[in-house]
């Protein structure tokens, strides 16, 4: 079993930047895939970004060119760099890990973009 702990959320002005981090509770060295989802208040959860076992990245249309997903297998972590933030980016952000055929979720971290 793996536990995921997220950090880095907070309040930021439009146009600002944040970096979210997600740490796994044990070694996940080897083949693994990560994703970031977000869920605005009262709305459905949506895929923001993903990185495959081979390192191929994909992004939702609304964040393409502004967000970057990356991972560090030595640290057992995944990151989401968010630039040029907009009020519509406000949501709870969740990391997801696919490892040995199982999915694991972080607890969520709030990102609020407001002036």
Protein Blocks (a to p, Z undefined) as FASTA:
>chain_A
ZZdddehiacddehiacddddddfbdcehjdddddddddehiacddfbdcdfkopacddf
klgokaccdddfknopacdddehiafklgccddddddeehiacddebiaddddZZ
